[in-house]
Amino acid sequence: MNHLAHALLAGADDDLRLGGVLGDFVRGTPDPALPEPVREGIALHRAVDSYTDRHPEVIAARALFAPPYRRYAGIALDMWFDHCLARDFAAWSSLPLAAFSADLRDLLQRQVALLPSAARRFAQYMEANDLPAGYADPRVLERALAGIGQRLRRDNPLAQMLPQLQALDAPLQQHFEAFFPQLRQFASDWPLSRRPL
C-alpha cells in the first residue's frame, strides 16, 4: 500500500500516522530517539506491507500483468490501490479526502524535525502535488510512477504502466474491494502494545 492507505490505516493518532508515512523512509531499526508511538507506526507500516504482499487478492491482482510489467506490478499496485482509495475515499473515511490530505501534510510540517532528509523532500513533493489526495488523478499517478521508475537502478516500465493499470481497472477494483476491508481489519487488530522497534 502507499501513503494514503498507510495514513488511513494508522487511525487518528498523529504519531502512528507519522510513523505510517515514515515507514518508507526508515531502514532497519528506527532511531530510538523517535517517540515510541512513531516507532509503533513504522512497525505497523511494515506489518501492513507484509500482510499486503502475502494476501491472495493482491497475488491474484499481480498475476493479471503480463511480462515485463508483472515484475513491477507490486510497485504499481501499491500506487493504483491508493488511486482506488482516493477516488472513492468517502466509502472508507468520514473525513473528506481534501481535508484528510491537508491534515497529513500539516502533520509532516509540524513534525519536520523528526523527518529524515528523504522524507523532508517527499513532504515538499506532497505539498507541490496535493498528495495524497492527488492520487485520485491518473495524471498525478502517472508522474509518480515515472518518478519511482527513475529512482530504480535498472531499466523498468513504470513510466509506461498507467495504460496497463487503466485497462485492468475493473478486475483491479474488484481485488481492491475484496482486499482492503480485510487489510483494515488487520491494521485495527494489530497489537499496538507490542514492544517498539
C-alpha positions in Angstrom: 0.0 0.0 0.0 1.1 3.6 -0.4 1.0 6.8 1.6 -2.8 7.4 1.6 -3.6 3.9 2.7 -0.8 3.8 5.4 -2.0 7.1 6.9 -5.7 6.0 6.9 -4.8 2.6 8.4 -2.8 4.2 11.2 -6.0 5.8 12.6 -6.5 9.1 14.2 -3.3 9.1 16.3 -0.8 11.7 14.9 2.3 9.7 16.0 1.0 6.5 14.4 0.1 8.3 11.2 3.6 9.9 11.1 5.2 6.5 11.6 2.9 5.2 8.9 4.3 7.7 6.4 7.9 7.3 7.7 7.8 3.6 7.1 9.0 4.1 3.5 11.9 6.3 4.6 13.4 4.4 7.6 15.5 1.3 7.0 16.4 -1.2 9.7 15.9 -0.3 13.4 14.3 3.1 13.8 16.2 5.8 15.7 15.5 5.2 19.4 15.2 9.0 19.8 11.9 8.8 17.8 8.9 8.8 20.1 7.7 5.3 20.8 4.3 5.8 19.1 6.1 6.9 15.9 8.2 3.8 16.0 5.0 1.8 16.5 3.6 3.5 13.4 6.7 2.4 11.4 6.2 -1.2 12.7 2.5 -1.1 11.7 3.6 0.2 8.2 5.9 -2.8 7.9 3.2 -5.2 9.1 0.7 -3.8 6.6 3.2 -4.2 3.8 4.0 -7.8 4.7 0.3 -8.6 5.0 -0.4 -7.0 1.7 2.4 -8.8 -0.2 1.1 -12.2 1.0 -2.6 -11.6 0.5 -4.4 -13.8 -2.1 -6.3 -10.9 -3.6 -3.0 -9.0 -4.2 -1.2 -12.0 -5.5 -4.1 -12.6 -7.9 -4.0 -8.9 -9.0 -0.3 -9.1 -9.7 -0.9 -12.2 -11.9 -3.1 -10.1 -14.2 0.0 -8.3 -15.5 2.0 -9.7 -18.4 5.8 -9.5 -18.7 7.6 -7.2 -18.5 5.0 -5.4 -16.3 4.5 -8.3 -13.9 7.9 -7.8 -12.3 6.9 -4.3 -11.3 3.3 -5.0 -10.5 3.8 -4.8 -6.8 5.0 -1.2 -7.0 2.3 -0.3 -9.5 -0.4 -1.9 -7.4 0.6 0.0 -4.3 0.1 3.2 -6.2 -3.1 2.0 -8.0 -4.7 0.9 -4.8 -4.1 4.4 -3.4 -5.8 5.6 -6.5 -8.8 3.3 -5.9 -8.9 4.5 -2.3 -8.6 8.2 -3.2 -11.3 8.1 -5.9 -13.8 6.5 -3.5 -12.5 7.9 -0.2 -15.9 8.7 1.1 -16.6 5.0 1.3 -13.7 4.5 3.6 -13.5 7.6 5.7 -15.8 10.1 7.3 -13.3 12.9 6.5 -13.3 14.4 3.0 -10.2 13.4 1.0 -9.0 17.0 0.7 -9.2 17.6 4.4 -7.5 14.3 5.2 -4.8 15.0 2.8 -4.2 18.6 4.1 -4.2 17.3 7.7 -1.5 14.7 6.8 0.7 17.4 5.1 0.2 19.7 8.1 1.3 16.9 10.4 4.5 16.4 8.4 5.2 20.1 8.5 4.7 20.2 12.3 7.0 17.3 12.8 9.6 18.2 10.2 12.4 17.9 12.8 11.7 14.2 13.1 11.8 13.5 9.4 14.8 12.0 7.7 16.1 14.1 4.7 14.4 11.9 2.1 11.1 12.3 4.0 11.5 16.1 4.1 12.0 16.2 0.4 8.9 14.0 -0.1 6.9 16.3 2.2 7.7 19.1 -0.2 6.7 16.9 -3.2 3.5 16.1 -1.4 2.7 19.8 -0.9 3.5 20.7 -4.5 1.3 17.9 -5.9 -1.6 18.0 -3.4 -0.8 14.5 -2.2 -2.1 12.1 -1.1 -5.4 13.5 -2.5 -3.7 13.9 -5.9 -3.5 10.2 -6.3 -7.2 10.3 -7.4 -5.9 12.0 -10.6 -4.4 9.5 -13.1 -2.0 12.1 -14.4 -0.5 12.6 -10.9 -0.3 8.9 -10.5 1.5 8.6 -13.9 4.1 11.2 -12.8 4.6 9.4 -9.5 5.2 6.1 -11.2 7.6 7.7 -13.6 9.5 9.2 -10.7 9.7 5.9 -8.9 11.0 4.3 -12.1 13.7 6.9 -12.4 15.0 6.2 -8.9 15.3 2.4 -9.6 18.8 1.3 -10.7 17.7 -0.9 -13.6 15.6 -0.1 -16.6 11.9 -0.6 -15.9 8.5 0.0 -17.5 6.9 2.0 -14.6 6.6 5.2 -16.6 4.5 3.3 -19.1 2.3 1.4 -16.7 -0.7 3.7 -16.4 -2.4 2.4 -19.6 -1.9 -1.2 -18.3 -3.5 -0.2 -14.9 -6.4 1.6 -16.6 -7.0 -1.4 -18.9 -7.2 -3.6 -15.8 -9.3 -1.2 -13.8 -12.4 -3.3 -13.4 -10.7 -6.5 -12.1 -8.2 -4.5 -10.0 -11.1 -2.6 -8.4 -12.7 -5.9 -7.5 -9.5 -7.2 -6.0 -9.1 -3.9 -4.0 -12.7 -4.0 -2.7 -12.2 -7.6 -1.6 -8.8 -7.0 0.0 -9.0 -3.5 1.6 -11.6 -4.3 4.3 -9.5 -7.3 5.4 -6.4 -5.1 5.5 -8.3 -2.5 7.5 -9.3 -5.2 10.0 -5.8 -6.5 10.2 -4.5 -3.0 11.0 -7.2 -2.4 13.5 -6.4 -5.7 15.3 -2.6 -5.2 15.1 -1.3 -5.2 18.6 -0.2 -1.7 19.5 1.0 -2.9 22.9 3.9 -4.8 21.2 7.5 -4.0 22.1 8.6 -1.0 19.9 11.3 -1.4 17.3 
